Amino acid sequence: MGLTLDRAEPGNYRVTDLVGGYGFTRKLTDMGIYPGVVLTVISPASLGGPIRVMVKGTQYAIGKGMASKIYITRV
């Protein structure tokens, strides 16, 4: 399908798809992460830790499990 957030290097990306159930997509949507939005990867996963991203001026830490279900494309 493409690149997932857990494999992203620092930089800007557009979210192309969220693959998960209602609760998963609802949680991400509440954070402002949904298809079409541009986010910035601040620091990628290191040693299995969370990925730090910035969305609309707010920083979030997203675990690798969730990040592996967020499809992105480089902007």
PDB file with SEQRES, HELIX, SHEET and CRYST1 records, atoms N, CA, C and O in Angstrom:
SEQRES   1 A   75  MET GLY LEU THR LEU ASP ARG ALA GLU PRO GLY ASN TYR          
SEQRES   2 A   75  ARG VAL THR ASP LEU VAL GLY GLY TYR GLY PHE THR ARG          
SEQRES   3 A   75  LYS LEU THR ASP MET GLY ILE TYR PRO GLY VAL VAL LEU          
SEQRES   4 A   75  THR VAL ILE SER PRO ALA SER LEU GLY GLY PRO ILE ARG          
SEQRES   5 A   75  VAL MET VAL LYS GLY THR GLN TYR ALA ILE GLY LYS GLY          
SEQRES   6 A   75  MET ALA SER LYS ILE TYR ILE THR ARG VAL                      
HELIX    1 AA1 LEU A    5  ARG A    7  5                                   3    
HELIX    2 AA2 TYR A   22  ASP A   30  1                                   9    
HELIX    3 AA3 LYS A   64  ALA A   67  1                                   4    
SHEET    1 AA1 5 THR A  58  ILE A  62  0                                        
SHEET    2 AA1 5 ILE A  51  VAL A  55 -1                                        
SHEET    3 AA1 5 VAL A  38  SER A  43 -1                                        
SHEET    4 AA1 5 GLY A  11  LEU A  18 -1                                        
SHEET    5 AA1 5 ILE A  70  ARG A  74 -1                                        
CRYST1    1.000    1.000    1.000  90.00  90.00  90.00 P 1           1          
ATOM      1  N   MET A   1       0.823  -1.208   0.000  1.00  0.00           N  
ATOM      2  CA  MET A   1       0.000   0.000   0.000  1.00  0.00           C  
ATOM      3  C   MET A   1       0.860   1.262   0.000  1.00  0.00           C  
ATOM      4  O   MET A   1       0.510   2.252  -0.641  1.00  0.00           O  
ATOM      5  N   GLY A   2       1.983   1.229   0.716  1.00  0.00           N  
ATOM      6  CA  GLY A   2       2.833   2.402   0.729  1.00  0.00           C  
ATOM      7  C   GLY A   2       3.615   2.519   2.025  1.00  0.00           C  
ATOM      8  O   GLY A   2       3.746   1.560   2.786  1.00  0.00           O  
ATOM      9  N   LEU A   3       4.127   3.709   2.254  1.00  0.00           N  
ATOM     10  CA  LEU A   3       4.928   4.004   3.434  1.00  0.00           C  
ATOM     11  C   LEU A   3       4.022   4.178   4.657  1.00  0.00           C  
ATOM     12  O   LEU A   3       2.969   4.811   4.582  1.00  0.00           O  
ATOM     13  N   THR A   4       4.453   3.605   5.776  1.00  0.00           N  
ATOM     14  CA  THR A   4       3.715   3.784   7.024  1.00  0.00           C  
ATOM     15  C   THR A   4       4.512   4.692   7.954  1.00  0.00           C  
ATOM     16  O   THR A   4       5.730   4.816   7.827  1.00  0.00           O  
ATOM     17  N   LEU A   5       3.819   5.313   8.872  1.00  0.00           N  
ATOM     18  CA  LEU A   5       4.424   6.292   9.767  1.00  0.00           C  
ATOM     19  C   LEU A   5       5.570   5.705  10.590  1.00  0.00           C  
ATOM     20  O   LEU A   5       6.533   6.412  10.890  1.00  0.00           O  
ATOM     21  N   ASP A   6       5.485   4.440  10.954  1.00  0.00           N  
ATOM     22  CA  ASP A   6       6.548   3.839  11.759  1.00  0.00           C  
ATOM     23  C   ASP A   6       7.873   3.702  11.009  1.00  0.00           C  
ATOM     24  O   ASP A   6       8.904   3.455  11.634  1.00  0.00           O  
ATOM     25  N   ARG A   7       7.868   3.855   9.691  1.00  0.00           N  
ATOM     26  CA  ARG A   7       9.081   3.746   8.879  1.00  0.00           C  
ATOM     27  C   ARG A   7       9.553   5.099   8.341  1.00  0.00           C  
ATOM     28  O   ARG A   7      10.484   5.152   7.539  1.00  0.00           O  
ATOM     29  N   ALA A   8       8.923   6.180   8.772  1.00  0.00           N  
ATOM     30  CA  ALA A   8       9.216   7.507   8.235  1.00  0.00           C  
ATOM     31  C   ALA A   8      10.453   8.130   8.872  1.00  0.00           C  
ATOM     32  O   ALA A   8      10.726   7.940  10.057  1.00  0.00           O  
ATOM     33  N   GLU A   9      11.180   8.867   8.070  1.00  0.00           N  
ATOM     34  CA  GLU A   9      12.291   9.688   8.525  1.00  0.00           C  
ATOM     35  C   GLU A   9      11.731  11.064   8.885  1.00  0.00           C  
ATOM     36  O   GLU A   9      10.605  11.382   8.503  1.00  0.00           O  
ATOM     37  N   PRO A  10      12.490  11.888   9.611  1.00  0.00           N  
ATOM     38  CA  PRO A  10      12.001  13.243   9.909  1.00  0.00           C  
ATOM     39  C   PRO A  10      11.658  13.998   8.626  1.00  0.00           C  
ATOM     40  O   PRO A  10      12.363  13.895   7.623  1.00  0.00           O  
ATOM     41  N   GLY A  11      10.569  14.754   8.677  1.00  0.00           N  
ATOM     42  CA  GLY A  11      10.132  15.527   7.519  1.00  0.00           C  
ATOM     43  C   GLY A  11       8.627  15.671   7.495  1.00  0.00           C  
ATOM     44  O   GLY A  11       7.939  15.282   8.439  1.00  0.00           O  
ATOM     45  N   ASN A  12       8.113  16.239   6.400  1.00  0.00           N  
ATOM     46  CA  ASN A  12       6.674  16.481   6.243  1.00  0.00           C  
ATOM     47  C   ASN A  12       6.032  15.396   5.386  1.00  0.00           C  
ATOM     48  O   ASN A  12       6.582  14.974   4.368  1.00  0.00           O  
ATOM     49  N   TYR A  13       4.853  14.955   5.825  1.00  0.00           N  
ATOM     50  CA  TYR A  13       4.137  13.884   5.145  1.00  0.00           C  
ATOM     51  C   TYR A  13       2.644  14.191   5.128  1.00  0.00           C  
ATOM     52  O   TYR A  13       2.123  14.860   6.021  1.00  0.00           O  
ATOM     53  N   ARG A  14       1.962  13.690   4.092  1.00  0.00           N  
ATOM     54  CA  ARG A  14       0.499  13.779   4.016  1.00  0.00           C  
ATOM     55  C   ARG A  14      -0.057  12.399   4.354  1.00  0.00           C  
ATOM     56  O   ARG A  14       0.408  11.387   3.829  1.00  0.00           O  
ATOM     57  N   VAL A  15      -1.046  12.366   5.227  1.00  0.00           N  
ATOM     58  CA  VAL A  15      -1.706  11.111   5.595  1.00  0.00           C  
ATOM     59  C   VAL A  15      -2.584  10.688   4.426  1.00  0.00           C  
ATOM     60  O   VAL A  15      -3.399  11.471   3.938  1.00  0.00           O  
ATOM     61  N   THR A  16      -2.415   9.438   3.974  1.00  0.00           N  
ATOM     62  CA  THR A  16      -3.211   8.941   2.852  1.00  0.00           C  
ATOM     63  C   THR A  16      -4.300   7.969   3.288  1.00  0.00           C  
ATOM     64  O   THR A  16      -5.339   7.865   2.635  1.00  0.00           O  
ATOM     65  N   ASP A  17      -4.064   7.251   4.399  1.00  0.00           N  
ATOM     66  CA  ASP A  17      -5.066   6.274   4.832  1.00  0.00           C  
ATOM     67  C   ASP A  17      -4.826   5.875   6.283  1.00  0.00           C  
ATOM     68  O   ASP A  17      -3.693   5.878   6.764  1.00  0.00           O  
ATOM     69  N   LEU A  18      -5.898   5.535   6.964  1.00  0.00           N  
ATOM     70  CA  LEU A  18      -5.849   4.986   8.326  1.00  0.00           C  
ATOM     71  C   LEU A  18      -6.487   3.606   8.249  1.00  0.00           C  
ATOM     72  O   LEU A  18      -7.621   3.469   7.789  1.00  0.00           O  
ATOM     73  N   VAL A  19      -5.771   2.593   8.693  1.00  0.00           N  
ATOM     74  CA  VAL A  19      -6.275   1.226   8.612  1.00  0.00           C  
ATOM     75  C   VAL A  19      -6.534   0.723  10.023  1.00  0.00           C  
ATOM     76  O   VAL A  19      -5.608   0.344  10.739  1.00  0.00           O  
ATOM     77  N   GLY A  20      -7.793   0.723  10.411  1.00  0.00           N  
ATOM     78  CA  GLY A  20      -8.156   0.268  11.748  1.00  0.00           C  
ATOM     79  C   GLY A  20      -9.649   0.410  11.969  1.00  0.00           C  
ATOM     80  O   GLY A  20     -10.384   0.878  11.100  1.00  0.00           O  
ATOM     81  N   GLY A  21     -10.072   0.002  13.133  1.00  0.00           N  
ATOM     82  CA  GLY A  21     -11.481   0.058  13.473  1.00  0.00           C  
ATOM     83  C   GLY A  21     -11.938   1.450  13.882  1.00  0.00           C  
ATOM     84  O   GLY A  21     -11.180   2.419  13.824  1.00  0.00           O  
ATOM     85  N   TYR A  22     -13.182   1.520  14.293  1.00  0.00           N  
ATOM     86  CA  TYR A  22     -13.800   2.795  14.647  1.00  0.00           C  
ATOM     87  C   TYR A  22     -13.051   3.500  15.777  1.00  0.00           C  
ATOM     88  O   TYR A  22     -12.786   4.699  15.683  1.00  0.00           O  
ATOM     89  N   GLY A  23     -12.709   2.781  16.834  1.00  0.00           N  
ATOM     90  CA  GLY A  23     -12.024   3.390  17.976  1.00  0.00           C  
ATOM     91  C   GLY A  23     -10.664   3.947  17.598  1.00  0.00           C  
ATOM     92  O   GLY A  23     -10.280   5.026  18.049  1.00  0.00           O  
ATOM     93  N   PHE A  24      -9.939   3.214  16.774  1.00  0.00           N  
ATOM     94  CA  PHE A  24      -8.621   3.649  16.314  1.00  0.00           C  
ATOM     95  C   PHE A  24      -8.735   4.933  15.490  1.00  0.00           C  
ATOM     96  O   PHE A  24      -8.051   5.919  15.762  1.00  0.00           O  
ATOM     97  N   THR A  25      -9.600   4.906  14.489  1.00  0.00           N  
ATOM     98  CA  THR A  25      -9.736   6.085  13.627  1.00  0.00           C  
ATOM     99  C   THR A  25     -10.309   7.272  14.394  1.00  0.00           C  
ATOM    100  O   THR A  25      -9.942   8.416  14.124  1.00  0.00           O  
ATOM    101  N   ARG A  26     -11.182   7.022  15.322  1.00  0.00           N  
ATOM    102  CA  ARG A  26     -11.762   8.102  16.130  1.00  0.00           C  
ATOM    103  C   ARG A  26     -10.693   8.782  16.981  1.00  0.00           C  
ATOM    104  O   ARG A  26     -10.648  10.009  17.069  1.00  0.00           O  
ATOM    105  N   LYS A  27      -9.833   7.980  17.607  1.00  0.00           N  
ATOM    106  CA  LYS A  27      -8.769   8.528  18.442  1.00  0.00           C  
ATOM    107  C   LYS A  27      -7.829   9.407  17.611  1.00  0.00           C  
ATOM    108  O   LYS A  27      -7.471  10.508  18.030  1.00  0.00           O  
ATOM    109  N   LEU A  28      -7.436   8.919  16.439  1.00  0.00           N  
ATOM    110  CA  LEU A  28      -6.547   9.703  15.580  1.00  0.00           C  
ATOM    111  C   LEU A  28      -7.236  10.958  15.053  1.00  0.00           C  
ATOM    112  O   LEU A  28      -6.628  12.027  14.998  1.00  0.00           O  
ATOM    113  N   THR A  29      -8.481  10.830  14.674  1.00  0.00           N  
ATOM    114  CA  THR A  29      -9.233  11.990  14.186  1.00  0.00           C  
ATOM    115  C   THR A  29      -9.351  13.048  15.271  1.00  0.00           C  
ATOM    116  O   THR A  29      -9.251  14.240  14.981  1.00  0.00           O  
ATOM    117  N   ASP A  30      -9.559  12.638  16.501  1.00  0.00           N  
ATOM    118  CA  ASP A  30      -9.616  13.583  17.618  1.00  0.00           C  
ATOM    119  C   ASP A  30      -8.291  14.325  17.799  1.00  0.00           C  
ATOM    120  O   ASP A  30      -8.272  15.457  18.282  1.00  0.00           O  
ATOM    121  N   MET A  31      -7.176  13.681  17.408  1.00  0.00           N  
ATOM    122  CA  MET A  31      -5.863  14.321  17.486  1.00  0.00           C  
ATOM    123  C   MET A  31      -5.586  15.174  16.245  1.00  0.00           C  
ATOM    124  O   MET A  31      -4.566  15.860  16.179  1.00  0.00           O  
ATOM    125  N   GLY A  32      -6.481  15.134  15.271  1.00  0.00           N  
ATOM    126  CA  GLY A  32      -6.281  15.903  14.040  1.00  0.00           C  
ATOM    127  C   GLY A  32      -5.550  15.133  12.967  1.00  0.00           C  
ATOM    128  O   GLY A  32      -5.090  15.721  11.988  1.00  0.00           O  
ATOM    129  N   ILE A  33      -5.433  13.817  13.133  1.00  0.00           N  
ATOM    130  CA  ILE A  33      -4.760  12.970  12.149  1.00  0.00           C  
ATOM    131  C   ILE A  33      -5.825  12.217  11.364  1.00  0.00           C  
ATOM    132  O   ILE A  33      -6.516  11.350  11.900  1.00  0.00           O  
ATOM    133  N   TYR A  34      -5.945  12.563  10.082  1.00  0.00           N  
ATOM    134  CA  TYR A  34      -6.924  11.942   9.193  1.00  0.00           C  
ATOM    135  C   TYR A  34      -6.417  12.090   7.763  1.00  0.00           C  
ATOM    136  O   TYR A  34      -5.539  12.916   7.513  1.00  0.00           O  
ATOM    137  N   PRO A  35      -6.943  11.314   6.819  1.00  0.00           N  
ATOM    138  CA  PRO A  35      -6.465  11.395   5.439  1.00  0.00           C  
ATOM    139  C   PRO A  35      -6.543  12.832   4.896  1.00  0.00           C  
ATOM    140  O   PRO A  35      -7.555  13.519   5.029  1.00  0.00           O  
ATOM    141  N   GLY A  36      -5.438  13.247   4.285  1.00  0.00           N  
ATOM    142  CA  GLY A  36      -5.358  14.583   3.701  1.00  0.00           C  
ATOM    143  C   GLY A  36      -4.571  15.572   4.541  1.00  0.00           C  
ATOM    144  O   GLY A  36      -4.070  16.560   4.004  1.00  0.00           O  
ATOM    145  N   VAL A  37      -4.447  15.341   5.835  1.00  0.00           N  
ATOM    146  CA  VAL A  37      -3.746  16.279   6.712  1.00  0.00           C  
ATOM    147  C   VAL A  37      -2.233  16.090   6.562  1.00  0.00           C  
ATOM    148  O   VAL A  37      -1.751  14.979   6.338  1.00  0.00           O  
ATOM    149  N   VAL A  38      -1.497  17.198   6.690  1.00  0.00           N  
ATOM    150  CA  VAL A  38      -0.034  17.146   6.637  1.00  0.00           C  
ATOM    151  C   VAL A  38       0.490  17.146   8.063  1.00  0.00           C  
ATOM    152  O   VAL A  38       0.073  17.957   8.889  1.00  0.00           O  
ATOM    153  N   LEU A  39       1.413  16.226   8.346  1.00  0.00           N  
ATOM    154  CA  LEU A  39       2.042  16.163   9.663  1.00  0.00           C  
ATOM    155  C   LEU A  39       3.552  16.180   9.493  1.00  0.00           C  
ATOM    156  O   LEU A  39       4.075  15.883   8.418  1.00  0.00           O  
ATOM    157  N   THR A  40       4.240  16.530  10.563  1.00  0.00           N  
ATOM    158  CA  THR A  40       5.701  16.568  10.558  1.00  0.00           C  
ATOM    159  C   THR A  40       6.229  15.525  11.519  1.00  0.00           C  
ATOM    160  O   THR A  40       5.871  15.523  12.697  1.00  0.00           O  
ATOM    161  N   VAL A  41       7.076  14.642  11.029  1.00  0.00           N  
ATOM    162  CA  VAL A  41       7.750  13.677  11.893  1.00  0.00           C  
ATOM    163  C   VAL A  41       8.934  14.405  12.514  1.00  0.00           C  
ATOM    164  O   VAL A  41       9.855  14.828  11.816  1.00  0.00           O  
ATOM    165  N   ILE A  42       8.898  14.543  13.831  1.00  0.00           N  
ATOM    166  CA  ILE A  42       9.956  15.245  14.556  1.00  0.00           C  
ATOM    167  C   ILE A  42      11.095  14.290  14.873  1.00  0.00           C  
ATOM    168  O   ILE A  42      12.261  14.586  14.613  1.00  0.00           O  
ATOM    169  N   SER A  43      10.745  13.144  15.436  1.00  0.00           N  
ATOM    170  CA  SER A  43      11.765  12.127  15.682  1.00  0.00           C  
ATOM    171  C   SER A  43      11.151  10.757  15.418  1.00  0.00           C  
ATOM    172  O   SER A  43      10.088  10.420  15.940  1.00  0.00           O  
ATOM    173  N   PRO A  44      11.849   9.975  14.594  1.00  0.00           N  
ATOM    174  CA  PRO A  44      11.339   8.637  14.269  1.00  0.00           C  
ATOM    175  C   PRO A  44      11.500   7.692  15.454  1.00  0.00           C  
ATOM    176  O   PRO A  44      12.139   8.025  16.452  1.00  0.00           O  
ATOM    177  N   ALA A  45      10.917   6.528  15.326  1.00  0.00           N  
ATOM    178  CA  ALA A  45      11.013   5.514  16.386  1.00  0.00           C  
ATOM    179  C   ALA A  45      12.462   5.099  16.557  1.00  0.00           C  
ATOM    180  O   ALA A  45      13.145   4.763  15.590  1.00  0.00           O  
ATOM    181  N   SER A  46      12.917   5.126  17.786  1.00  0.00           N  
ATOM    182  CA  SER A  46      14.269   4.665  18.075  1.00  0.00           C  
ATOM    183  C   SER A  46      14.191   3.598  19.154  1.00  0.00           C  
ATOM    184  O   SER A  46      13.593   3.805  20.210  1.00  0.00           O  
ATOM    185  N   LEU A  47      14.791   2.473  18.879  1.00  0.00           N  
ATOM    186  CA  LEU A  47      14.795   1.348  19.827  1.00  0.00           C  
ATOM    187  C   LEU A  47      13.394   0.940  20.269  1.00  0.00           C  
ATOM    188  O   LEU A  47      13.182   0.586  21.429  1.00  0.00           O  
ATOM    189  N   GLY A  48      12.443   0.991  19.348  1.00  0.00           N  
ATOM    190  CA  GLY A  48      11.088   0.560  19.642  1.00  0.00           C  
ATOM    191  C   GLY A  48      10.230   1.578  20.354  1.00  0.00           C  
ATOM    192  O   GLY A  48       9.108   1.262  20.751  1.00  0.00           O  
ATOM    193  N   GLY A  49      10.722   2.789  20.529  1.00  0.00           N  
ATOM    194  CA  GLY A  49       9.964   3.834  21.219  1.00  0.00           C  
ATOM    195  C   GLY A  49       8.934   4.483  20.307  1.00  0.00           C  
ATOM    196  O   GLY A  49       8.805   4.111  19.141  1.00  0.00           O  
ATOM    197  N   PRO A  50       8.208   5.443  20.836  1.00  0.00           N  
ATOM    198  CA  PRO A  50       7.170   6.106  20.048  1.00  0.00           C  
ATOM    199  C   PRO A  50       7.749   7.075  19.018  1.00  0.00           C  
ATOM    200  O   PRO A  50       8.897   7.507  19.123  1.00  0.00           O  
ATOM    201  N   ILE A  51       6.930   7.403  18.024  1.00  0.00           N  
ATOM    202  CA  ILE A  51       7.274   8.362  16.983  1.00  0.00           C  
ATOM    203  C   ILE A  51       6.685   9.703  17.411  1.00  0.00           C  
ATOM    204  O   ILE A  51       5.500   9.785  17.732  1.00  0.00           O  
ATOM    205  N   ARG A  52       7.496  10.744  17.417  1.00  0.00           N  
ATOM    206  CA  ARG A  52       6.995  12.082  17.761  1.00  0.00           C  
ATOM    207  C   ARG A  52       6.625  12.809  16.487  1.00  0.00           C  
ATOM    208  O   ARG A  52       7.432  12.937  15.567  1.00  0.00           O  
ATOM    209  N   VAL A  53       5.367  13.292  16.448  1.00  0.00           N  
ATOM    210  CA  VAL A  53       4.888  14.027  15.284  1.00  0.00           C  
ATOM    211  C   VAL A  53       4.261  15.341  15.729  1.00  0.00           C  
ATOM    212  O   VAL A  53       3.838  15.490  16.876  1.00  0.00           O  
ATOM    213  N   MET A  54       4.209  16.294  14.794  1.00  0.00           N  
ATOM    214  CA  MET A  54       3.516  17.556  15.045  1.00  0.00           C  
ATOM    215  C   MET A  54       2.389  17.674  14.033  1.00  0.00           C  
ATOM    216  O   MET A  54       2.593  17.522  12.829  1.00  0.00           O  
ATOM    217  N   VAL A  55       1.192  17.949  14.548  1.00  0.00           N  
ATOM    218  CA  VAL A  55       0.016  18.134  13.713  1.00  0.00           C  
ATOM    219  C   VAL A  55      -0.642  19.446  14.115  1.00  0.00           C  
ATOM    220  O   VAL A  55      -1.078  19.608  15.254  1.00  0.00           O  
ATOM    221  N   LYS A  56      -0.710  20.373  13.182  1.00  0.00           N  
ATOM    222  CA  LYS A  56      -1.352  21.670  13.424  1.00  0.00           C  
ATOM    223  C   LYS A  56      -0.851  22.336  14.695  1.00  0.00           C  
ATOM    224  O   LYS A  56      -1.641  22.867  15.476  1.00  0.00           O  
ATOM    225  N   GLY A  57       0.476  22.308  14.905  1.00  0.00           N  
ATOM    226  CA  GLY A  57       1.085  22.993  16.035  1.00  0.00           C  
ATOM    227  C   GLY A  57       1.110  22.234  17.345  1.00  0.00           C  
ATOM    228  O   GLY A  57       1.614  22.756  18.339  1.00  0.00           O  
ATOM    229  N   THR A  58       0.587  21.025  17.381  1.00  0.00           N  
ATOM    230  CA  THR A  58       0.572  20.216  18.597  1.00  0.00           C  
ATOM    231  C   THR A  58       1.415  18.963  18.389  1.00  0.00           C  
ATOM    232  O   THR A  58       1.316  18.306  17.352  1.00  0.00           O  
ATOM    233  N   GLN A  59       2.245  18.636  19.379  1.00  0.00           N  
ATOM    234  CA  GLN A  59       3.080  17.441  19.289  1.00  0.00           C  
ATOM    235  C   GLN A  59       2.394  16.252  19.951  1.00  0.00           C  
ATOM    236  O   GLN A  59       1.740  16.380  20.986  1.00  0.00           O  
ATOM    237  N   TYR A  60       2.566  15.089  19.320  1.00  0.00           N  
ATOM    238  CA  TYR A  60       2.024  13.837  19.848  1.00  0.00           C  
ATOM    239  C   TYR A  60       3.096  12.767  19.778  1.00  0.00           C  
ATOM    240  O   TYR A  60       3.973  12.815  18.916  1.00  0.00           O  
ATOM    241  N   ALA A  61       3.029  11.806  20.680  1.00  0.00           N  
ATOM    242  CA  ALA A  61       3.870  10.615  20.621  1.00  0.00           C  
ATOM    243  C   ALA A  61       2.951   9.454  20.261  1.00  0.00           C  
ATOM    244  O   ALA A  61       1.983   9.174  20.969  1.00  0.00           O  
ATOM    245  N   ILE A  62       3.258   8.790  19.168  1.00  0.00           N  
ATOM    246  CA  ILE A  62       2.421   7.699  18.670  1.00  0.00           C  
ATOM    247  C   ILE A  62       3.232   6.417  18.718  1.00  0.00           C  
ATOM    248  O   ILE A  62       4.337   6.352  18.181  1.00  0.00           O  
ATOM    249  N   GLY A  63       2.686   5.406  19.357  1.00  0.00           N  
ATOM    250  CA  GLY A  63       3.368   4.118  19.463  1.00  0.00           C  
ATOM    251  C   GLY A  63       3.532   3.444  18.114  1.00  0.00           C  
ATOM    252  O   GLY A  63       2.801   3.735  17.167  1.00  0.00           O  
ATOM    253  N   LYS A  64       4.499   2.540  18.036  1.00  0.00           N  
ATOM    254  CA  LYS A  64       4.784   1.865  16.766  1.00  0.00           C  
ATOM    255  C   LYS A  64       3.595   1.071  16.236  1.00  0.00           C  
ATOM    256  O   LYS A  64       3.394   0.998  15.024  1.00  0.00           O  
ATOM    257  N   GLY A  65       2.809   0.477  17.126  1.00  0.00           N  
ATOM    258  CA  GLY A  65       1.653  -0.288  16.676  1.00  0.00           C  
ATOM    259  C   GLY A  65       0.639   0.578  15.946  1.00  0.00           C  
ATOM    260  O   GLY A  65       0.136   0.206  14.885  1.00  0.00           O  
ATOM    261  N   MET A  66       0.346   1.725  16.518  1.00  0.00           N  
ATOM    262  CA  MET A  66      -0.583   2.655  15.859  1.00  0.00           C  
ATOM    263  C   MET A  66       0.050   3.230  14.598  1.00  0.00           C  
ATOM    264  O   MET A  66      -0.607   3.334  13.562  1.00  0.00           O  
ATOM    265  N   ALA A  67       1.316   3.601  14.684  1.00  0.00           N  
ATOM    266  CA  ALA A  67       1.999   4.220  13.549  1.00  0.00           C  
ATOM    267  C   ALA A  67       2.059   3.286  12.339  1.00  0.00           C  
ATOM    268  O   ALA A  67       2.078   3.746  11.198  1.00  0.00           O  
ATOM    269  N   SER A  68       2.088   1.985  12.587  1.00  0.00           N  
ATOM    270  CA  SER A  68       2.161   1.027  11.475  1.00  0.00           C  
ATOM    271  C   SER A  68       0.853   0.949  10.700  1.00  0.00           C  
ATOM    272  O   SER A  68       0.802   0.331   9.637  1.00  0.00           O  
ATOM    273  N   LYS A  69      -0.204   1.568  11.216  1.00  0.00           N  
ATOM    274  CA  LYS A  69      -1.508   1.561  10.550  1.00  0.00           C  
ATOM    275  C   LYS A  69      -1.857   2.898   9.922  1.00  0.00           C  
ATOM    276  O   LYS A  69      -2.965   3.092   9.423  1.00  0.00           O  
ATOM    277  N   ILE A  70      -0.887   3.831   9.952  1.00  0.00           N  
ATOM    278  CA  ILE A  70      -1.080   5.166   9.374  1.00  0.00           C  
ATOM    279  C   ILE A  70      -0.230   5.246   8.111  1.00  0.00           C  
ATOM    280  O   ILE A  70       0.999   5.243   8.180  1.00  0.00           O  
ATOM    281  N   TYR A  71      -0.885   5.317   6.967  1.00  0.00           N  
ATOM    282  CA  TYR A  71      -0.185   5.378   5.676  1.00  0.00           C  
ATOM    283  C   TYR A  71       0.023   6.838   5.280  1.00  0.00           C  
ATOM    284  O   TYR A  71      -0.869   7.675   5.419  1.00  0.00           O  
ATOM    285  N   ILE A  72       1.236   7.117   4.780  1.00  0.00           N  
ATOM    286  CA  ILE A  72       1.623   8.482   4.467  1.00  0.00           C  
ATOM    287  C   ILE A  72       2.364   8.546   3.141  1.00  0.00           C  
ATOM    288  O   ILE A  72       2.798   7.530   2.598  1.00  0.00           O  
ATOM    289  N   THR A  73       2.496   9.764   2.635  1.00  0.00           N  
ATOM    290  CA  THR A  73       3.326  10.033   1.466  1.00  0.00           C  
ATOM    291  C   THR A  73       4.104  11.304   1.714  1.00  0.00           C  
ATOM    292  O   THR A  73       3.592  12.237   2.333  1.00  0.00           O  
ATOM    293  N   ARG A  74       5.327  11.352   1.242  1.00  0.00           N  
ATOM    294  CA  ARG A  74       6.193  12.521   1.471  1.00  0.00           C  
ATOM    295  C   ARG A  74       5.653  13.725   0.730  1.00  0.00           C  
ATOM    296  O   ARG A  74       5.201  13.618  -0.410  1.00  0.00           O  
ATOM    297  N   VAL A  75       5.704  14.877   1.392  1.00  0.00           N  
ATOM    298  CA  VAL A  75       5.226  16.133   0.777  1.00  0.00           C  
ATOM    299  C   VAL A  75       6.415  16.890   0.230  1.00  0.00           C  
ATOM    300  O   VAL A  75       6.251  17.974  -0.331  1.00  0.00           O  
TER     301      VAL A  75                                                      
END                                                                             
